[in-house]
Amino acid sequence: MYLQEAAAADPATSAVGLLLPFVVMFLVFYFLLIRPQQKRNKLRNQMLSALKKGDKIVTIGGLHGTIDSITDDIIVLKVSDGVRLTFDRSAVNNVVSSPNIDEKKSEPKEKNEEGKEADDKVKD
């Protein structure tokens, strides 16, 4: 009896009480499912747009190769001598190595007066 009187007296409170679980569920789904998927898609699109000739890649089928030529939506992979395969750009799973990254790794580090390798970061 008292519950019916309380619900009838304040209908706004009952509406908030009914909607609150749905809002909480939406927030949980957003932060656990939707937002991480959007981040992965953003990183994948950045990786696909940064592809260039000479990159060593792996396709979604597991094929390893080097990009021989590239257009907006087509990639030609050099798999071995004389073997070139054509793929959609979206078939690229990840970049194994890039010529620019390999060049940076092979550059010798500068040494300071004491003969130690210089760090890029300044120590306080």
N, C-alpha and C positions, 0 to 999 in steps of 0.2 A: 504494500500500500504506500509506504513512504517512498519507494523507488519510483513509482508511477507519478507521484506528486512532484518529485524532484525533476524528473524528465520532462514533465509537462510544463513546469515552471521555467526551465531554462533550455530551450531547444538548441541554442548555439553550442552549448557545452556537449550535447549529445552528438551533434554533427562533427565537432572537432574530435571527439572520442572515436567516431567511426572512421574518419579520414586519416588520423594519425598513424595507424599501422600501415596503411598504403603508402604514405609519404616516407616512412622509415624504410619500407621494403624497396621503394624506388631508389632511395639514396644508397642502400646497400648494393643493389644491382648496379647502380651507376659506378660506384667506386671500386667494386670488385670485378665487374665484367666489362662494362662499356668503355670506361676511361682507359684501362690497360690495352684494350683492343685498338682504340684510336691511336694510342702511342705507338704500338707495333706497326700499324698501317702507315703512320707518318714516317717512321724510320725506314720501312721497306720502300716507300715512294722516294725518299731521299737517296737511298742506295741505288734504286733503279735509274733515277735521273742522273746520278754521278758516274754511271758506267761509261767507259771509254775504250778505245782500241788498245789492246795489249793487256787488259785486265785478265787475270786468271780467275775463272768462276766455276761454280758447281750449279747444275740445273736442278729443278725439283725432282727429276728422275734419277739424279745421282751421277750424271755425266760430267766429267771434268774436261775443261778446254780453255783455250785462250781466245779472246774476242778478236776476230780478224777484220770484221767491218760491222758497223752499227748504224741503224736508222732510227726513226721515231718509235717504231714498233717491232722491228725485226733485228735479230742479232745473228751473225754468221760466226760460228765457232770453228777454230782450227783445232781438231782433236789430235791428229798426227800428220806426218808429212803427206800432203796431197788429199787429206780427208777433211772436208769442211761440211758442217751441218748447219741448217737454218732453224732458228727457234724464234718464238715470240719473246719479246722483252720480258713479259711477265713470267716466263718459265725459269728465270734466274732465281736461284735460292739464296746464294750468298757469294761474296767476292772473297776469294782465297788470298790473292795478293794483287797489288797494283804496281805498275812501274814506278810511280812517284814514291810510294811507300818503300819499295825496295832500294831506291837510290838514297833515300834519307837514312836508311839503316846502314848502308855500306859506307857512308861518309865518315871519315875519321873524326873523332872528337878533338877539340882544341885542348892544348895543355897549357897550364899556367906556369909561372916561374919555377915552382917547386917540382915540376914534372908530373903533377897529378892532373887527371882529367878535370876540366872545368865543369862545374854544374851550372845549369841555366838558372837555377833558383838562387836567390841571395839569402844567405843565412843571417839571422839576427843574433 
